[in-house]
Amino acid sequence: MPRSRYGRSPALDGLRGVFMACFLAFHFGATFLSGMWIAINLFFVLSGFLITRLLFAEKQRTGRIDFLAFYRRRGRRVLPGLFLLLTAVTIYGCFFAPQAVRHRFGLDTLATLGFSMNWRLIALNDQYFGNSLITPPLRHAWTLAIEEQYYVVIPVIVAALCWVWRSRRARVAAVLAAAVVMTVWTAYVADSNPGDFSRLYYGTDTRVTSLLIGTAIGIAFGWSPRGGVPTLSRRTVFVVGWAGLASNVLLFLFIDPYTTWMWDRGGALFGAIGSAALIVALDDPSPSRLKALFSLRIVRQFGRLSYSLYLWHWPVHLLLGTSGILHSTLVTGCIGFAISTVLAYLSNRFVEEPVLHDGVRALFPRLRRASLAVIAPVALVVALTSAVMLPANAGPVASASTRLPPTLVPNQLSYVPGAPPDFGVLGDSVPWYLAKRFPARLFPGVHPVNVAHEGCDLLPLKLATAFGVKDQHAMCAETERTWPSVLRAAGAKVLLVFGSPLLAVPHVMPDGSSAHIGQPVYDDFVLRTLSGIDARARAAGVTQIQIVNVPCREFGESKDSEQYKEIQARTPGYIDEFNDPVQINRLLARWVGEHTDAKLVDLYGALCSPAGYQPVINNLPVFNDGLHFSPAATPMVWRWMLGQISGNWNYRKDR
């Protein structure tokens, strides 16, 4: 007997609960779930499925789709909890956040309100899995942005599909074809932007495949007046369901965050198909052990809080740190789980559900104009953000493309066009972002060759961090292998090698022992590594190496925080060297002094005053997250660096 209407699916609620619990565990320190980031795609598939079949049923039942009613329902579902979170973040940003990062929080808040956070993160080249000292508390709003952007167009898509094709199969085929096209597009983006992981990770276009797969199954299993809701045989449900679950578990356990074939070989599409198979099996009315597993009461209840949990767990995670309580990841994770669940329950019970069912009057029954309850909190958040958290130079930036940025130091050198003709940039994420954001309009004819890569250390060793051994991802080995050929093809004559704060972190030496800056075995390894880079660069046609030393910074954690104390206890001297990298820069200068054809670019001297760290120079925040240069300061830094590059080039030995 075909179903004639949708009921609430306990198994789908349980699916949300199980996967949200795993997702929270991943963020709270369960590092063995290396591929848990792919769970976002499962939620995209589920969202696309649920929304599409509701719209499809409405079109079949009434002959039309009420766009305004749809958007009103979405607003009631999404906005109450989001406003509550933004209020908390705004209060923190205004009164507790460090002055140097308030501008970041303020602009993040406005981007979240406008459901464009994913594109802001792309513009900032935000590293989801990389290193940063200031992790934005609204970073996770990128998923909401993608969903809401899709929800703007999905009613139009469903209406158009129903108007163009009368056959259910044709409609499904059209959506699947679109998913394949977007998969091909994602591969093109991956090949066109090597190393730009943020563009792949946060892009609406690179994530929409999962939503389209959800739309396809929403139409395939959507209600129609003739056949009700299609169902599958019990055998098919069994095979499809367990295969879908197995595919997701394998991805969650064994896929590295930087696995390239997920993007350039269609891996995300196949992952979405596995998620779709699991969703279809759990939604089918046939009883099964799989449905019983996901229908347990505790996971169903957790699943009904999934949106609220997602909103609140990330700020809680940032507040507690990975192992900030009793120096234990397990204890911290359990407490984080508990706090997130309590906050999610309170938000859901007293704010989100009342508004969802009865509108804003459920919260303000005596308010004559319910719209004021929506406008007032938005206006308050925007006003506080604009007055306190936005930087003074947050106005229009068009002029930045037509005039030079301010000088970094008095009487600094100027770049001489063609001196050198081309230069490469090698190092970790700091130089990678500098090159990525190079202001080409300000310096026409200058073409830095970016052979740096985010997340990649200069040393081919594992990091012995305070929280365990950390290896470099697979893309680093590829970058290490290919950078000389890239320089040769570009004809680069100069290579800028950036020193890194990572040199202050202890490393696992080839013999398995741990060593740190200042120990002869470690220092000698650094010097040999630089000599190896020099030899490979010269074999590729480079005639001069310029070493860029490391500027001073300010460690992002408070000295009173448990995480600060733990890092200080487990890796003594690291924080001091990070803040003022005297030993690193002495070692870099030593190598330059031993090689007459090498030159030093003293970035430390340019950015650090006699008093030390300067968070703001020329009214521009120097760093965006405590580690990487801000987009606002990047042109200023480049103007100074180009002068240094030219000056060093003109004094080379073979001139």
Order of alpha helices (4+ residues) and beta strands (2+ residues): alpha-alpha-alpha-alpha-alpha-alpha-alpha-alpha-alpha-alpha-alpha-alpha-alpha-alpha-alpha-alpha-alpha-alpha-beta-alpha-beta-beta-beta-alpha-beta-beta-beta-alpha-beta-alpha-alpha-alpha-beta-alpha-beta-beta-alpha
